[in-house]
Amino acid sequence: MKYAPLSLLLSLSLLSASAAAQSWVYVSNATGASITAYTLDQQQGKLQPMGRYATPPNPMSSVVSPDHSQLYVMVRSKPFHVMRWKIQPDGKLTALDSTPLPESMAYLSLDKTGRYLLGASYGGDLFSINRVDRQGHVEAAPVQVTPTGKRAHAIQTSPDNRFLYVTQLGTDQVLQYRFDEKTGKAVPNDPPFINISKEAVTGPRHFVFAPQRDKQGRQNLYVLNEMGGNINQLTLNANGTLQAEQEVQSVDPEIAAGMQRGEAHPLAGDGALPPSPKPRIWQADIHMTPDGQYLYSSERTSSTLSAFRVSPENGHLTFIQSVKTEQQPRGFAIDKSGRFLIASGEKSQQLSLYRIDANSGKLALAQQVPTDAGANWVTLVEE
C-alpha cells in the first residue's frame, strides 16, 4: 500500500483548516432597527448575507466577547440598554437578554479580560463600568459611573489592561486613568488628562492602539479628531500617561480646501457645501491593520476613507490616498488578515468591501452588498 507523503498531508490539513475558518460580519442599522449579518469569504473576497435581526430603534456601538461567543450591542433609544446576543457556531445570532445602562453610550468596549463592559456617553458627559459575569451577562448595577465633562466619546483600556482612556470631544482632551482589572475601578492618573490641540474645537473622537510597539519600544496611540481633520499620534509612558508625538492632516488637502471655500469637490458628493469660516470636516472612525503597517480613517462630509502608512521606526503616519466610499461613513472594520476593509454609510443601504493591497496599503473596491438603513457600526468575528 502506498501512502501520501507527509508534506502533502500537512498541506491538505492546512488547506482544510483554512477553509473551515469562519469570519462573520455584524452591522448595526440605527434607522432600520436591525443587525444584519454576513459571512466573509476571505479566499474569494466576498460577503454573503446571512440574516437580519430586529432590534429596538437606534442600535449602534457593538463589541464582541474575547471568546467570540457573545455580541453586545448598545441601543441608543430609551430606555438605554445593551443587548446581548449569542453567536452560534454557524455565526447566526440568538437574543439572550438586555441590561439597562446609565445613559446613551456612544461607544462600548470590554476590558482585556472581558469581565467589564465600558461605556462612554456623549450626551450624558460620563463613562460607566459594568461587571460581566461568568456567563457573559452584564450586571445592572454599575461598578462605577464617572462624570467626564463635555462630550465623552470613546473608551478603551490599554493593551496591558493597566490603564483606561476616554476621549472628550467637547474639551479637546484625552482623559487618562489607572485601571484595576480585579475590581473594575478606574482612578485618575497624574495628570488626569492631556490636551490634544492648542486650537479650539478639534474634537477628539475615536482612537486606536498600535498592535505592536515601534522600534524605539514605544506603545503608540492614534486619536482621530472629528472636526479638526487631523490625527494625533500619542505615546504611552511607563506610568500610563500620554505624550504628544505627531499630528498629521487626515483629510485630503484638496477636499479640505474645497470645504473651506464652500465648493464642491469630485469626492464630496453632489452639491456644493454652504460657505463656512471653518472646514466642515466630520470625521468618524479609525482602525489599523493587525500587522500595524497601515491606518485608515473615515470622513462623513466627503464620504471618504483615507489611508496612511505607519513607520515601524517611530509610528509616524504618511498619507497614501483618499477614496470615495458609502455616503456618510460612520463605521468600518478591518479583518484580522489585514486584507479586507468593510465600510458602512449612514445614508447608504449597502456595504462596501475593499481589498487592501499589502504592498501599498491602497484600497480597491471588491463588492457592495445590501444592508438596512442607518448602517453605522461594523463588527467582525473571526475564528
Secondary structure, DSSP 8 states (H G I E B T S, - for coil): -----HHHHHHHHHHHHHHH--EEEEEEETTTTEEEEEEEETTTTEEEEEEEEE-SS-EEEEEE-TTS-EEEEEE-SSS-EEEEEEE-TTS-EEEEEEEE-SS--SEEEE-TTSSEEEEEETTTTEEEEEEB-TTS-B-SS-SEEEE-SS-EEEEEE-TTSSEEEEEETTTTEEEEEEEETTTTEEEEEEEEEEE--SSS---EEEEEE-SS--TTS--EEEEEETTT-EEEEEEE-TTS-EEEEEEEE-S-HHHHHHHHHT---TTS-SS-----SS----EEEEEE-TTSSEEEEEETTTTEEEEEEE-TTT--EEEEEEEE-SSS---EEE-TTSSEEEE--TT-SEEEEEEE-TTT--EEEEEEEE--TTEEEEEEEE-
